[in-house]
Amino acid sequence: MKKLSPHLLIVLSIVIFASCGKDNSSNDAVGIVPATPQSLTITADKTRIAADGIEHATFTVKDANNLDVTSSTLFLINGQEIQMNSFATSLPGSYQVKARNGALSSPVINIIAESGATSVFTQKTIAEFFTGTWCGICPGTLIPLDSYTANNPSTIMIGIHGPKGSDDPFQYEYDPQLRSKFNINGVPTVLLNRNGFWDGNTSKLDELARNNAPLGIGIATTINGGKISVKTSIRFGATITAPLKLVVMLVEDNVPYNQANYGHFNLPNPIKGFIHHNILRSTATDIFGDSMPVAQQTKDNVWQKDFVIDAAGYQIARTRIVAFVLYDSAASSSRGVLNAQVVNAGQSENY
């Protein structure tokens, strides 16, 4: 029998030792090592948008392996970071868009924002007035707001009475939830378009009325006994990619009831038989809105939804329907009401 050479044994030992000592951490159970992306590609669903602050360009980013990395990517518009993968502006011009993911950057793409035509829809504003018949300082805000809305129907005032547990006969059931959501710390408070507060300056209301409405709202109503059938129609003047919600309310107008008053406008305390306008009674939707289908939010499209509202217990001849469309703030960084509409029960109002 042949004996192995001592030199050969040394070589074999080195080979075996090197083989056993090799790091196999990269060879997992699947045996695949993900490739490191070497470049980014950015695309936009459109390269021209209306400079209306509504129409968005939405961006998608893929790596060298054609994997979608949009959710982990930072976007820059003209060198400024934005917190989402879409862009809208009210300023016409050319905008440079770039994506950055770690040490990687994409080539620049250009988005053109163009001045659009004036909207065919009338812009209306929602002014939700948090008040109480017991509130002696409220007439200082209530009376000027009543006067303004009487002469400017583009502002729709809604009286939200509370708080819960007070002696106000018009308390709204979900007043506490509204106060919590919008940080209403007391009365009187006027919430404008669910995106800011009124300071008493009517120029702010005038300014909101001059906004370019991206959509119009039509309401058709019929009365059957103590119920009101409501057909809402939303017509889009622009494609809106952000999620939206629809709110439909029942309010009661021209309701007389004594109002506490601490010396405002030289009126007595209380103001007997004070006429309260658009008292919020109930909603056909969630008070914060029902979701609308994003796929229906395209330019020139009309989306409709029907409701039946129980108006039993109220003087139906004094009731009105208020509808407004707003951004879904839980699913979008955009906030506020886009447009609104109001109509007397039993009547109809076009866009």
C-alpha positions in Angstrom: 0.0 0.0 0.0 1.3 3.5 -1.0 1.8 6.1 1.7 0.8 9.7 1.1 3.6 12.2 0.8 3.9 14.6 3.8 3.9 17.5 1.4 0.6 16.3 -0.1 -1.0 16.0 3.4 -0.1 19.6 4.1 -1.7 20.8 0.9 -4.9 18.8 1.5 -5.1 20.2 5.1 -4.9 23.7 3.9 -7.6 23.2 1.3 -9.9 21.5 3.8 -9.3 24.2 6.4 -10.0 27.0 3.8 -13.2 25.2 2.7 -14.6 24.8 6.2 -13.7 28.3 7.2 -15.4 30.0 4.2 -18.3 32.4 5.1 -21.6 31.0 3.7 -23.8 33.7 5.2 -24.7 35.0 1.8 -26.1 31.6 0.8 -29.4 31.5 2.6 -32.1 28.8 2.4 -33.3 30.2 -0.9 -29.8 30.7 -2.3 -30.6 34.1 -3.8 -28.7 37.3 -3.1 -30.9 40.4 -3.9 -29.2 42.7 -6.3 -28.3 46.2 -5.2 -30.2 48.8 -7.3 -27.8 50.9 -9.3 -30.2 53.5 -10.7 -33.7 55.0 -10.3 -36.3 55.7 -12.9 -39.1 58.2 -12.2 -42.3 58.5 -14.3 -45.4 60.7 -13.9 -49.0 59.8 -14.8 -49.2 63.2 -16.5 -46.6 65.9 -17.4 -49.1 68.8 -17.7 -51.6 69.8 -15.0 -53.9 72.7 -14.5 -52.5 75.3 -12.1 -55.6 75.1 -9.9 -54.2 73.5 -6.8 -56.4 70.6 -7.4 -55.2 68.5 -10.3 -52.2 66.3 -9.3 -49.4 64.7 -11.1 -48.6 61.4 -9.4 -45.1 59.9 -9.5 -43.8 56.3 -9.6 -40.2 55.2 -9.0 -38.5 51.9 -9.9 -35.0 50.6 -9.4 -32.7 48.8 -11.8 -34.5 45.6 -11.1 -37.8 47.2 -12.1 -39.0 47.0 -8.5 -41.4 49.7 -7.3 -39.6 51.7 -4.6 -42.0 54.7 -4.6 -43.0 54.3 -0.9 -39.4 54.6 0.3 -38.4 57.4 -2.0 -38.0 61.1 -1.3 -39.3 63.6 -3.9 -37.9 67.0 -4.7 -39.8 69.8 -6.6 -37.3 72.5 -7.8 -35.0 71.2 -5.1 -37.5 71.4 -2.3 -38.6 68.2 -0.5 -42.3 67.2 -0.6 -43.9 64.7 1.7 -45.9 62.7 -0.9 -45.5 61.2 -4.4 -47.9 63.7 -6.1 -47.8 67.4 -6.8 -50.4 70.1 -7.4 -49.9 73.9 -7.5 -51.9 77.0 -8.1 -48.9 78.8 -9.7 -48.4 78.3 -13.4 -44.9 77.4 -14.5 -42.4 74.6 -15.1 -41.4 72.4 -12.2 -38.4 70.0 -12.0 -39.1 66.8 -10.2 -36.4 64.4 -9.0 -36.5 61.2 -6.9 -33.9 60.2 -4.3 -33.6 56.9 -2.5 -30.6 56.6 -0.3 -27.5 57.5 -2.3 -29.3 57.1 -5.6 -31.0 59.8 -7.6 -33.2 59.8 -10.7 -32.9 61.9 -13.7 -35.1 65.1 -13.6 -38.5 65.2 -15.3 -40.5 68.3 -15.9 -44.1 69.0 -15.0 -45.9 72.0 -16.6 -48.6 73.7 -14.6 -50.9 75.7 -17.0 -53.3 78.5 -16.2 -56.8 77.0 -16.5 -60.1 78.5 -17.6 -62.5 80.0 -15.0 -64.7 77.3 -13.4 -68.2 77.0 -14.6 -69.3 76.2 -11.1 -70.2 78.7 -8.4 -67.9 78.5 -5.4 -69.6 78.2 -2.1 -68.2 78.2 1.5 -69.2 76.2 4.5 -69.2 78.2 7.8 -69.9 75.9 10.7 -70.9 78.1 13.6 -70.4 76.5 17.1 -72.9 78.3 19.4 -75.5 78.0 22.1 -78.7 79.7 23.0 -77.3 80.1 26.5 -74.2 81.9 25.2 -74.4 85.6 25.9 -71.3 86.5 23.9 -72.4 84.6 20.8 -74.6 87.3 19.3 -71.4 89.4 18.8 -70.4 86.9 16.1 -73.8 85.4 15.2 -75.5 88.7 14.2 -72.7 89.9 11.8 -72.5 86.4 10.3 -76.3 86.3 9.8 -76.1 89.7 8.1 -73.3 88.6 5.8 -74.9 85.3 4.7 -78.2 87.0 4.0 -76.5 89.2 1.4 -73.9 86.7 0.2 -75.6 83.3 -0.4 -72.3 81.9 -1.5 -71.5 81.4 2.2 -73.6 78.7 3.8 -73.8 79.1 7.6 -74.6 76.0 9.7 -75.6 76.4 13.3 -74.1 73.7 15.5 -75.5 74.0 19.0 -74.1 72.6 22.2 -72.4 71.5 24.3 -74.0 68.3 25.2 -75.7 68.5 28.5 -76.5 72.3 28.3 -80.0 73.6 28.3 -79.8 74.5 24.6 -82.9 72.8 23.0 -81.0 72.5 19.6 -78.1 70.5 20.8 -76.5 68.4 18.0 -75.9 64.8 18.9 -72.3 64.7 17.5 -71.3 68.1 18.7 -68.6 66.6 21.0 -67.0 64.6 18.2 -66.9 67.7 15.9 -65.3 69.8 18.7 -62.7 67.2 19.3 -61.8 66.6 15.7 -61.4 70.3 14.9 -60.1 71.6 18.2 -63.1 73.7 19.1 -62.3 75.0 22.5 -65.3 77.2 23.1 -68.1 79.2 21.6 -68.6 81.3 19.5 -66.3 79.6 17.0 -66.7 79.6 13.2 -65.0 76.8 11.3 -64.5 77.7 7.6 -64.5 74.9 5.1 -63.2 72.6 7.9 -59.7 74.1 7.3 -59.4 77.2 9.4 -61.4 79.7 11.6 -63.1 83.0 10.9 -61.8 86.0 12.7 -64.8 88.2 12.0 -63.3 89.9 9.0 -65.7 89.5 6.0 -62.9 90.0 3.5 -61.9 86.4 4.3 -65.3 85.2 3.3 -65.1 87.3 0.1 -61.7 85.7 -0.7 -63.0 82.2 -0.3 -65.9 82.9 -2.6 -63.5 83.9 -5.3 -61.8 80.4 -5.4 -62.0 78.4 -8.6 -64.4 75.6 -7.9 -63.1 72.2 -9.2 -66.5 70.6 -9.0 -70.2 71.4 -8.8 -72.9 69.9 -6.6 -76.5 69.4 -7.7 -79.2 68.5 -5.3 -82.8 67.3 -6.1 -85.2 66.7 -3.3 -88.8 65.4 -2.9 -90.9 65.2 0.3 -92.9 62.1 1.2 -94.6 62.4 4.5 -91.9 63.0 7.1 -89.1 61.8 4.9 -87.0 63.7 2.3 -85.5 61.9 -0.7 -82.3 63.5 -1.8 -80.3 62.9 -5.0 -76.9 64.4 -5.0 -74.9 64.8 -8.3 -71.2 65.7 -8.3 -69.9 67.0 -11.6 -66.1 67.3 -11.9 -64.4 70.2 -13.7 -61.0 68.6 -13.1 -59.6 65.2 -12.4 -59.0 64.9 -8.7 -56.7 62.0 -7.6 -56.9 62.7 -3.9 -59.6 60.8 -1.9 -62.7 62.8 -1.3 -65.7 62.6 1.0 -69.3 63.7 0.7 -71.3 65.2 3.7 -75.1 65.6 3.4 -76.9 67.5 6.2 -80.4 68.3 7.3 -80.8 71.8 8.8 -83.8 73.7 10.0 -84.0 77.4 9.2 -85.9 80.3 10.7 -86.5 78.8 14.1 -87.5 81.4 16.8 -86.0 80.9 20.3 -84.7 83.2 23.0 -81.0 84.0 22.7 -78.8 85.1 25.6 -77.0 88.4 24.9 -74.5 90.3 26.9 -75.1 93.8 25.6 -74.3 93.3 21.9 -75.8 95.8 19.5 -77.8 97.4 22.3 -80.1 94.4 22.3 -81.8 93.0 25.4 -80.8 89.9 27.4 -82.3 87.6 26.3 -83.2 88.5 22.7 -86.7 87.1 22.7 -87.8 85.2 19.7 -84.4 85.4 18.1 -84.4 83.8 14.6 -81.9 80.9 14.4 -80.8 79.9 10.9 -79.7 76.5 9.5 -79.7 74.6 12.8 -77.9 71.3 12.2 -80.4 68.5 12.9 -79.0 65.3 11.4 -76.9 64.0 8.6 -77.6 61.4 5.9 -73.9 60.6 5.8 -71.3 60.3 8.5 -70.7 63.7 10.0 -67.1 63.6 8.7 -68.3 62.3 5.3 -68.8 59.2 3.3 -66.0 58.1 0.9 -66.4 58.8 -2.8 -65.0 56.4 -5.5 -61.7 57.9 -6.7 -62.2 56.2 -10.1 -65.3 58.5 -10.6 -63.4 61.7 -9.9 -62.5 62.4 -13.5 -63.0 65.6 -15.5 -66.5 66.0 -16.9 -67.8 62.9 -15.1 -70.9 63.0 -12.9 -71.2 60.8 -9.8 -74.5 60.5 -8.1 -75.7 59.2 -4.8 -79.2 59.0 -3.3 -80.3 59.3 0.4 -83.5 59.3 2.4 -83.6 61.6 5.5 -86.1 61.3 8.3 -87.3 64.8 9.1 -90.0 63.7 11.6 -90.2 66.1 14.5 -89.1 69.1 12.5 -91.2 71.6 10.5 -90.4 70.2 7.2 -91.3 73.4 5.4 -88.4 75.0 7.2 -85.9 72.3 6.5 -83.0 72.5 4.0 -80.4 70.1 2.6 -76.8 71.1 2.7 -74.2 69.0 0.8 -70.4 69.5 0.5 -67.4 67.7 -0.8 -64.1 67.7 1.1 -60.8 66.1 1.1 -60.4 62.8 3.0 -57.8 64.2 5.5 -57.1 60.7 6.8 -55.9 59.5 3.4 -54.4 62.7 1.9 -52.3 65.7 3.0 -54.9 68.0 1.5 -57.5 69.6 3.7 -60.8 71.4 3.4 -64.1 71.7 1.5 -63.9 71.9 -2.3 -67.5 73.1 -2.9 -70.9 73.1 -1.3 -74.6 73.5 -2.1 -77.9 74.1 -0.2 -81.5 73.8 -1.2 -84.9 74.0 0.5 -86.5 70.6 1.1 -88.9 69.8 -1.8 -86.9 71.8 -4.3 -83.8 71.3 -6.5 -80.6 73.2 -7.2 -78.3 72.7 -10.1 -74.5 72.8 -10.0 
